[in-house]
Amino acid sequence: MVVSNDTALTIAGIGIALAVPATFMFANYIRKNVDYGEAQFRTKPEDSDDQDEA
C-alpha cells in the first residue's frame, strides 16, 4: 500500500490534535482524583514541605 505525503501528514496532524486534549484530560483526572505520592499536584505554596524556615 502506497501512502502519499499528504495522507501521512494528515494522519500525524489528527494524532497530535487528539493527543493534546487527551493529555490535559488525563492530568486533570490525576489532579482531582489522586491525593497521595508523587502524582499529587500542589497548588498552594504553604502545602510545600521543602521550604526553608529561618
Residue pairs with C-beta under 8 A, 6 or more apart in sequence:
30 39
30 41
31 41
34 40
42 48
45 51
